[in-house]
Amino acid sequence: MAMEWSDVRIFLAVARAGSLGEAARRLDVSHPTVGRRIKALEEEAEQPLFRRTKDGLVLTDAGDRVLSLAESMENSALSMERRLTGNHERLEGILRVSSADWFAAFVLAPVFVEMGRLHPAVVPEVIASYRLLDLSRREADLAFRIVPFSEPDIVQRRLMTMPYGLYGTADTVAAARGDPASVGLILMNSAQSHFPDVAWLIERFPDSSRVFTSTSRSVQAQMCLRGRGIAVLPRPLGDGTAGLQRIEALGTPPTRDIWVGYHQDLRHMDRLRAMLDVTEKMLGRDRK
């Protein structure tokens, strides 16, 4: 069975999305186009590649065999794209940067300003999300994380150590000092409940109730600012939010390492290297 790259993209999108409509949305093409291409592939294969279930489209055994071929073609195409991009000699174009929203707003913003001054033709495109994007699929060119990268072919290094602090409003801080059990705890959600700052906060305030959780540190800061409770926040975010006070008397939360990484095929991309150089100079190795 011969497959064109355009068909491979559609097949993989449907396999990953589980529906023709969602695949069409992700590819920015029409629903009928996706349906026609899948039908043509199934006619060429002379057997169904998908079957309908109550949970959406799932691969048949034949579709499962096609999947490995399609993923191999995708990896080759993505590798070619990364290498072509990495060999781009002009210091211009979009540079996709992935990081948490608070890190982009309170730590990287001055770096982006300096990049704009030094290299005005480079346009940073910030994808501010807690989701760990796939660098091998070019979901981002450069990523900043609080956990090391586990994917293959990623060049990474520890950029800095991020200090954290315990924060609240003036009224919340006074209440915490008088009766710790009277203040609520603002925490990461259950998926991030293993974070060391969550354990630290619960240990310091064993009799306090959990009142709010979020994957977003920025949302936690806003709820903290509105008097909902106390929260452990990265210090650039907490110190940079007017109206919040750091409660130093109750101890210091554990720090977290910040890691920066990119796919090895992009190691010659000039605008990426320029961003790394500016970041290293401005943020240093450790931030106290």
C-alpha positions as CSV (number, residue, x, y, z in Angstrom):
1,M,0.0,0.0,0.0
2,A,1.5,3.3,-1.1
3,M,0.8,6.4,1.0
4,E,1.3,10.0,0.2
5,W,2.5,12.3,3.0
6,S,-0.7,14.3,2.8
7,D,-2.7,11.1,3.4
8,V,-0.3,10.1,6.2
9,R,-1.1,13.4,8.0
10,I,-4.8,12.8,7.7
11,F,-4.6,9.1,8.8
12,L,-2.5,10.0,11.9
13,A,-4.8,12.9,12.8
14,V,-7.9,10.7,12.7
15,A,-6.1,7.9,14.7
16,R,-5.0,10.4,17.3
17,A,-8.2,12.4,17.5
18,G,-10.7,9.5,17.3
19,S,-13.1,11.4,15.0
20,L,-13.1,12.9,11.5
21,G,-14.4,16.2,12.8
22,E,-11.7,16.7,15.4
23,A,-9.0,15.6,12.9
24,A,-10.3,18.2,10.4
25,R,-10.2,20.9,13.1
26,R,-6.6,20.0,14.0
27,L,-5.5,20.0,10.4
28,D,-7.5,23.1,9.4
29,V,-9.2,21.3,6.6
30,S,-12.9,20.4,5.9
31,H,-14.7,17.5,7.4
32,P,-15.6,16.0,4.0
33,T,-12.0,16.2,2.9
34,V,-10.9,14.1,5.8
35,G,-13.7,11.6,5.1
36,R,-12.8,11.3,1.4
37,R,-9.1,10.7,2.1
38,I,-9.8,8.0,4.7
39,K,-12.3,6.3,2.4
40,A,-9.7,6.4,-0.5
41,L,-7.1,4.9,1.8
42,E,-9.5,2.1,2.9
43,E,-10.4,1.4,-0.7
44,E,-6.7,1.2,-1.6
45,A,-6.1,-1.1,1.4
46,E,-9.2,-3.1,0.4
47,Q,-10.3,-3.3,4.1
48,P,-11.4,-0.9,6.8
49,L,-8.8,1.0,8.7
50,F,-11.1,2.3,11.4
51,R,-14.2,1.1,13.1
52,R,-16.9,3.1,14.8
53,T,-17.5,2.7,18.5
54,K,-19.4,4.6,21.1
55,D,-16.2,6.3,22.1
56,G,-15.3,7.3,18.5
57,L,-13.2,5.9,15.7
58,V,-10.6,3.2,16.7
59,L,-8.1,1.4,14.5
60,T,-8.8,-2.0,13.1
61,D,-6.0,-4.6,12.9
62,A,-5.2,-3.4,9.4
63,G,-5.2,0.2,10.6
64,D,-2.9,-0.8,13.4
65,R,-0.4,-2.2,10.9
66,V,-0.6,1.0,8.8
67,L,0.0,3.1,11.9
68,S,3.6,2.0,12.3
69,L,4.3,2.8,8.6
70,A,2.6,6.2,8.9
71,E,4.5,7.1,12.1
72,S,7.8,6.2,10.4
73,M,7.0,8.5,7.5
74,E,6.0,11.2,9.9
75,N,9.3,10.9,11.8
76,S,11.2,11.2,8.6
77,A,9.3,14.2,7.4
78,L,9.6,15.9,10.8
79,S,13.4,15.2,10.9
80,M,13.7,16.8,7.4
81,E,11.7,19.8,8.5
82,R,13.8,20.3,11.7
83,R,17.1,20.0,9.8
84,L,16.0,22.5,7.1
85,T,14.9,24.9,9.8
86,G,18.1,24.3,11.8
87,N,20.2,25.2,8.8
88,H,18.4,28.5,8.2
89,E,21.2,31.1,8.2
90,R,19.2,34.3,8.6
91,L,18.6,35.5,12.1
92,E,14.9,36.1,11.6
93,G,11.6,34.2,11.8
94,I,9.3,32.8,14.5
95,L,10.8,31.0,17.5
96,R,8.3,28.9,19.3
97,V,8.9,28.9,23.1
98,S,7.0,26.7,25.6
99,S,6.9,27.5,29.3
100,A,4.5,27.9,32.1
101,D,2.5,31.1,31.9
102,W,4.1,32.6,35.1
103,F,7.6,31.9,33.9
104,A,7.0,33.5,30.5
105,A,5.4,36.6,32.2
106,F,7.7,37.2,35.2
107,V,11.0,35.6,34.2
108,L,11.3,35.4,30.4
109,A,9.6,38.7,29.5
110,P,12.8,40.8,30.0
111,V,14.7,38.2,27.9
112,F,12.2,38.6,25.1
113,V,12.6,42.4,25.3
114,E,16.4,42.0,25.0
115,M,16.0,39.6,22.1
116,G,13.8,42.2,20.4
117,R,16.5,44.8,20.9
118,L,19.3,42.6,19.6
119,H,17.5,40.7,16.9
120,P,14.3,42.6,15.9
121,A,13.5,40.2,13.0
122,V,13.1,37.2,15.4
123,V,9.5,36.9,16.6
124,P,9.1,34.8,19.8
125,E,5.8,32.9,19.9
126,V,5.1,31.9,23.5
127,I,3.0,28.8,24.1
128,A,2.2,29.4,27.8
129,S,0.9,26.1,29.1
130,Y,1.5,23.6,31.9
131,R,1.3,20.8,29.3
132,L,4.6,19.3,28.3
133,L,4.8,19.9,24.5
134,D,6.5,17.4,22.2
135,L,9.7,19.0,20.8
136,S,10.3,16.1,18.3
137,R,7.0,17.1,16.6
138,R,7.9,20.8,16.5
139,E,5.1,21.7,18.9
140,A,7.8,24.1,20.2
141,D,11.4,24.9,19.3
142,L,12.6,25.6,22.8
143,A,11.0,24.6,26.1
144,F,11.5,25.6,29.8
145,R,10.4,23.1,32.4
146,I,10.7,22.3,36.1
147,V,11.4,18.7,35.3
148,P,14.2,17.2,33.1
149,F,13.4,16.1,29.6
150,S,12.9,12.4,29.1
151,E,12.4,12.3,25.4
152,P,15.2,11.0,23.1
153,D,17.3,13.4,21.0
154,I,16.7,16.4,23.3
155,V,19.6,18.7,24.2
156,Q,19.0,20.0,27.7
157,R,20.7,21.7,30.6
158,R,19.7,23.1,34.0
159,L,19.3,26.8,33.6
160,M,18.7,28.0,37.1
161,T,17.3,27.2,40.5
162,M,14.0,28.9,41.2
163,P,13.2,30.0,44.7
164,Y,9.7,29.7,46.1
165,G,7.9,31.6,48.9
166,L,4.8,31.4,51.0
167,Y,2.4,34.2,50.2
168,G,-0.9,35.8,51.3
169,T,-2.5,39.2,51.7
170,A,-1.9,41.3,54.8
171,D,-5.1,40.0,56.5
172,T,-4.3,36.4,55.6
173,V,-0.8,36.7,56.9
174,A,-2.1,38.1,60.2
175,A,-4.6,35.3,60.4
176,A,-2.0,32.6,59.7
177,R,0.3,33.9,62.5
178,G,-2.6,34.0,65.0
179,D,-4.4,30.8,64.1
180,P,-2.8,28.7,61.3
181,A,-5.8,26.4,61.0
182,S,-8.0,29.4,60.1
183,V,-6.4,30.0,56.7
184,G,-7.2,27.9,53.6
185,L,-4.6,26.3,51.4
186,I,-4.3,27.1,47.7
187,L,-2.5,24.2,46.0
188,M,-1.7,22.5,42.7
189,N,-4.4,20.2,41.5
190,S,-4.4,16.4,42.1
191,A,-2.2,15.7,39.0
192,Q,0.6,17.8,40.5
193,S,0.0,16.8,44.1
194,H,3.4,15.2,44.2
195,F,5.1,18.5,43.8
196,P,7.4,19.2,46.8
197,D,5.8,22.5,47.6
198,V,2.4,20.9,48.0
199,A,3.9,18.4,50.6
200,W,5.7,21.3,52.3
201,L,2.6,23.4,52.6
202,I,0.4,20.6,53.9
203,E,3.1,19.6,56.4
204,R,3.4,23.2,57.7
205,F,-0.4,23.6,58.0
206,P,-1.7,20.2,58.9
207,D,-5.0,21.5,60.3
208,S,-5.8,23.9,57.4
209,S,-8.3,23.0,54.7
210,R,-7.7,22.8,51.0
211,V,-9.8,25.6,49.6
212,F,-8.7,25.9,45.9
213,T,-6.5,24.0,43.4
214,S,-5.2,24.9,40.0
215,T,-2.6,23.8,37.5
216,S,-1.8,27.5,37.0
217,R,0.4,29.4,39.4
218,S,-0.9,32.7,38.1
219,V,-4.5,31.6,39.0
220,Q,-3.3,30.6,42.4
221,A,-1.7,34.0,42.9
222,Q,-5.0,35.7,41.9
223,M,-7.0,33.6,44.4
224,C,-4.4,34.3,47.0
225,L,-4.6,38.1,46.3
226,R,-8.4,37.9,46.8
227,G,-7.9,36.6,50.3
228,R,-8.9,33.0,49.6
229,G,-5.9,31.6,51.4
230,I,-2.2,31.2,51.4
231,A,-0.1,29.7,48.5
232,V,3.4,28.7,47.7
233,L,4.4,30.6,44.6
234,P,7.6,31.1,42.5
235,R,9.2,34.3,44.0
236,P,9.2,36.2,40.7
237,L,5.4,35.7,40.5
238,G,4.7,36.3,44.2
239,D,7.0,39.2,44.6
240,G,5.8,40.7,41.4
241,T,2.1,40.6,42.4
242,A,1.2,43.8,44.2
243,G,-0.9,43.1,47.3
244,L,0.8,39.8,48.2
245,Q,3.2,39.5,51.1
246,R,5.9,36.8,51.6
247,I,5.6,35.0,54.9
248,E,9.2,34.4,55.8
249,A,8.7,33.6,59.4
250,L,6.9,30.3,58.6
251,G,9.8,28.8,56.7
252,T,11.1,28.6,53.1
253,P,9.5,26.2,50.6
254,P,11.8,23.9,48.6
255,T,13.3,25.3,45.4
256,R,12.9,23.8,41.9
257,D,15.4,23.5,39.1
258,I,14.4,25.0,35.7
259,W,15.5,23.0,32.7
260,V,15.8,24.3,29.1
261,G,15.8,22.0,26.1
262,Y,15.5,21.7,22.3
263,H,15.7,19.0,19.7
264,Q,19.2,18.2,18.6
265,D,18.3,18.8,14.9
266,L,17.8,22.5,15.8
267,R,21.2,22.9,17.4
268,H,22.4,25.0,14.4
269,M,19.3,27.3,14.3
270,D,20.8,30.7,14.8
271,R,17.7,32.4,16.4
272,L,17.4,29.5,18.9
273,R,21.1,29.8,19.9
274,A,20.7,33.6,20.2
275,M,17.8,33.1,22.5
276,L,19.8,30.7,24.6
277,D,22.7,33.1,24.8
278,V,20.5,36.0,26.0
279,T,18.7,33.7,28.5
280,E,21.9,32.4,30.0
281,K,23.4,35.9,30.3
282,M,20.3,37.4,31.9
283,L,19.2,34.6,34.2
284,G,22.5,33.2,35.1
285,R,23.0,29.7,36.5
286,D,21.2,30.1,39.8
287,R,18.8,32.8,40.9
288,K,18.7,33.5,44.6
